[in-house]
């Protein structure tokens, strides 16, 4: 029983000292009489860390890639009882397209625009002008003003029927 009372008395003494310490700290912030009270304000400045990993953000805009070929004039041949084609009038009347690439990335990018032929034996292709270029990073540019460039696409060959010529492939890579 004596041990229990000693432990309780010790606990009471510890509790009283703790309350005095807290009370003393709180008392120092209270205003005494008329006047003012001040408290020290501290701050820490931390260096800004920049995530330097490359973030790719590239816009690719296509014009309509449906090309039109005019076979020329057909004229009636009374001897053959058939229409004959005048080859001199045959041509592509709508043979132009383009791909515009705009870089919004935080790094320079290398762009390659190429044609993938659907059927190499049909004699049709798409010629790619300006098919390889580098676009500067968008760091420091305002709004949507990323660096951009255009690859020109031109249909070539003589089709025998309507159909798919192939595909345009745009490859984006980190510039050296």
C-alpha positions in Angstrom: 0.0 0.0 0.0 2.9 2.3 0.8 4.3 1.8 -2.7 0.9 2.7 -4.2 0.7 5.9 -2.3 4.3 6.8 -3.3 3.6 6.2 -6.9 0.4 8.4 -6.7 2.3 11.1 -5.0 5.1 11.0 -7.6 2.5 11.1 -10.4 0.8 14.2 -8.8 4.2 16.0 -8.5 5.0 15.3 -12.2 1.5 16.5 -13.2 1.9 19.7 -11.2 5.4 20.5 -12.7 4.0 19.8 -16.2 1.1 22.2 -15.7 3.4 24.9 -14.3 5.7 24.6 -17.4 2.7 24.9 -19.7 1.3 27.7 -17.7 4.5 29.6 -17.7 4.8 29.3 -21.5 1.2 30.5 -22.0 1.7 33.3 -19.5 4.6 34.7 -21.6 2.2 35.4 -24.5 -0.3 37.2 -22.5 -0.5 41.0 -22.5 0.3 42.4 -19.1 -1.2 45.8 -18.3 -1.4 48.3 -21.2 1.2 47.8 -23.9 2.0 45.2 -26.5 3.3 41.7 -26.7 5.5 40.3 -29.5 6.3 36.8 -30.7 9.2 35.9 -32.9 8.2 34.7 -36.4 10.5 32.3 -38.2 10.5 31.1 -41.7 12.5 28.7 -43.9 13.3 29.1 -47.6 13.5 25.9 -49.5 15.1 25.6 -52.9 12.6 24.9 -55.7 13.2 21.5 -57.2 12.6 21.2 -60.9 11.5 17.9 -62.4 13.7 17.8 -65.4 12.2 14.7 -67.0 11.0 15.2 -70.6 7.3 15.7 -71.0 6.1 15.2 -74.6 3.2 17.2 -75.8 3.0 17.4 -79.6 0.0 18.4 -81.7 -0.3 16.7 -85.1 -2.9 18.4 -87.5 -3.8 16.7 -90.8 -5.4 18.2 -93.9 -7.9 16.0 -95.8 -5.8 13.1 -97.2 -8.4 12.1 -99.9 -6.8 12.7 -103.3 -8.7 12.9 -106.6 -7.4 11.5 -109.9 -9.1 12.6 -113.2 -8.7 9.9 -115.9 -9.2 12.5 -118.6 -11.8 12.6 -121.3 -13.5 9.6 -122.8 -14.6 9.9 -126.4 -16.9 7.6 -128.3 -15.3 5.5 -131.0 -17.9 4.5 -133.7 -15.4 1.9 -135.1 -14.8 0.1 -131.8 -18.3 0.8 -130.3 -16.6 1.8 -127.1 -15.3 4.9 -125.2 -11.5 5.5 -125.5 -9.5 7.4 -123.1 -7.3 10.3 -124.1 -4.2 9.8 -121.8 -3.1 13.4 -122.2 -5.9 14.7 -120.0 -5.4 12.3 -117.1 -4.0 13.9 -114.0 -4.4 14.4 -110.3 -6.8 17.3 -109.7 -6.6 17.2 -106.0 -3.2 15.8 -105.0 -2.0 18.0 -102.2 -2.2 17.4 -98.4 -0.1 18.3 -95.4 0.8 17.4 -91.8 1.5 20.2 -89.3 3.4 19.3 -86.2 3.6 21.7 -83.2 5.8 21.1 -80.2 4.6 22.0 -76.7 7.2 19.7 -75.0 9.9 20.9 -72.6 12.6 19.5 -74.9 13.5 19.7 -78.6 11.9 17.0 -80.7 12.9 15.4 -84.0 10.0 14.7 -86.4 10.0 12.3 -89.3 7.0 12.1 -91.6 7.0 9.2 -94.0 4.7 7.2 -96.4 3.9 3.5 -95.8 2.8 2.0 -99.1 -0.4 -0.2 -98.8 0.5 -2.0 -102.1 3.9 -1.4 -103.6 2.9 -3.1 -106.9 0.1 -0.6 -107.8 2.5 2.2 -108.8 0.9 4.7 -106.4 2.7 6.6 -103.7 2.6 9.8 -101.7 5.7 12.0 -101.9 6.6 13.7 -98.6 8.2 17.1 -98.9 10.1 18.4 -95.8 9.7 14.9 -94.2 12.3 15.5 -91.5 12.7 18.4 -89.1 13.5 19.5 -85.6 11.2 21.5 -83.4 12.5 23.6 -80.5 11.1 23.1 -77.0 8.2 25.3 -75.8 10.1 26.4 -72.7 9.7 30.2 -72.4 7.0 30.4 -75.1 3.7 31.9 -74.4 0.3 30.2 -74.7 -0.1 27.9 -77.7 2.9 29.4 -79.5 4.9 26.2 -79.8 7.5 25.7 -82.6 5.8 24.1 -85.6 6.6 23.0 -89.2 4.7 21.4 -92.1 5.4 18.4 -94.2 3.8 18.6 -97.7 2.1 15.5 -99.2 1.6 14.9 -102.9 -0.1 11.9 -104.5 1.9 10.2 -107.4 1.2 7.5 -109.9 -1.7 6.4 -112.1 -4.5 4.6 -110.2 -6.6 2.0 -111.9 -9.3 2.0 -109.3 -10.3 3.9 -106.2 -8.9 2.7 -102.9 -6.3 3.1 -100.2 -2.8 4.3 -101.3 -1.2 3.8 -97.9 -0.6 5.5 -94.6 1.3 8.6 -93.5 3.5 7.9 -90.4 4.6 10.7 -88.0 7.4 9.6 -85.7 8.4 11.8 -82.8 11.7 11.4 -80.9 13.9 13.4 -78.6 16.2 15.6 -80.7 20.0 15.2 -80.2 
